Amino acid sequence: MLVDTERIGPAVVAELATEAGWPLTPDEVRERFLGRPESYLYAEIRAHADVPVGPDWLDTYRTRLRDAFTARPFTMPGVGELLDALDGRLLPYCVASSGGHERIEHSLTVTGLWDRFAGRVFSADDVAHGKPAPDLFLHAARALGTPPDRCLVIEDSPAGVDAALAAGMPVVGYVGGPTPPAALGHATHGVIHDLRQLLDS
């Protein structure tokens, strides 16, 4: 939810799935895969494709996604102000994403955010089970030395909200992207449309 990958990523997946004989729209991709790890995406593509899908499919996906995002990098509104406020209050923060480390680093680098998260970037690659399992959030909390109930997760996917709840963490649903508010209605602390709404908290 720091960078707008959720508009670009589903279009790339829809294109690749259709090429493999499984026609999907970007909206269908969001519904099926938003917040899920790449391993889940790959397994589903293989299961539904009409043509053989090998390990190089993930390489193709990552390359197309990187190229698409490089052409249109976009930071979600309010990110800079929120991070400045957290720094000013000496509150630790991190990224805990379903994306792979390479994808996360690329997204944060092209938007100028990488240095702000140095050493505090956690990926589904780091744990046995990605979202909606709690593993990733619990791993990040341990690394930061913060008890789960003292964390606040900001999530833009139903799988991410489920993961936060399973980890025993309070969670805010972020609907500044394409995710409808109803999809995140089970977040413990409601939903926000702009990250700057957190500055009053």
C-alpha positions, -999 to +999 in steps of 0.1 A: +000+000+000+030+023-002+033+021-040+005+015-065+014-020-076-022-031-072-033-014-104-004-025-125+002-060-111-033-075-119-031-062-155+003-081-159-011-113-144-043-111-165-022-108-196+001-137-187-028-159-176-047-153-208-016-161-228-014-194-209-051-202-219-068-191-187-085-158-196-087-135-166-096-098-162-076-076-139-106-075-115-107-113-114-070-113-107-074-089-078-102-110-063-082-142-066-047-131-058-045-098-040-022-101-010-013-137-018+024-148-023+039-155-057+040-193-049+002-193-047-001-174-080+022-197-098+005-229-085-029-216-096-016-206-131-001-240-135-033-257-124-056-237-148-033-232-179-039-249-212-002-250-220+027-262-200+039-236-174+074-241-162+095-223-135+105-196-161+069-183-159+077-166-126+108-150-142+086-137-171+061-124-146+087-106-126+103-090-156+070-077-171+059-064-137+092-046-132+091-031-166+055-020-162+062-005-128+094+013-139+074+029-167+047+042-142+061+044-107+036+059-083+037+064-046+003+064-028-007+098-015+004+106+020+032+081+022+059+107+028+040+126+054+031+094+073+068+082+073+079+116+084+054+116+113+066+081+124+102+092+123+093+123+143+076+102+170+105+076+170+081+048+161+095+019+142+080+008+109+086-018+083+074-034+051+059-069+053+048-078+018+036-108-001+059-099-029+094-113-033+125-094-021+135-085-057+101-070-065+099-051-032+133-036-036+126-025-071+093-009-062+107+010-033+138+020-052+120+035-082+097+055-059+126+067-037+115+049-006+141+021-003+165+040+020+137+047+044+131+010+050+167-002+049+170-034+070+133-034+077+119-051+046+102-085+051+089-108+023+068-139+020+101-154+008+112-152+045+086-175+059+070-209+053+035-196+048+025-163+032-007-143+039-034-151+050-012-171+075+002-149+103+038-160+098+051-129+079+037-104+104+049-124+134+084-126+118+085-088+112+073-081+148+100-104+162+127-087+141+115-052+153+113-065+189+076-054+192+048-075+207+021-083+182-006-065+201+016-033+200+018-034+162-005-016+138-009-032+104-021-012+074-034-035+048-050-032+013-059-068+008-084-092+024-056-118+028-035-093+046-062-083+070-068-120+077-031-125+084-030-095+108-060-109+127-044-143+129-013-127+142-033-109+170-024-075+156-047-045+152-052-037+116-065-007+095-079-014+060-065+009+033-088+015+003-069+042-015-063+017-043-088-005-062-099-026-033-135-019-023-141-009+014-164-039+019-136-063+012-116-049+042-146-044+065-133-069+090-103-048+099-103-041+136-097-004+132-119+003+102-109+015+068-092+047+055-090+062+021-059+083+026-028+075+047-028+110+061-059+100+080-035+082+104-017+114+113-046+123+136-043+090+155 
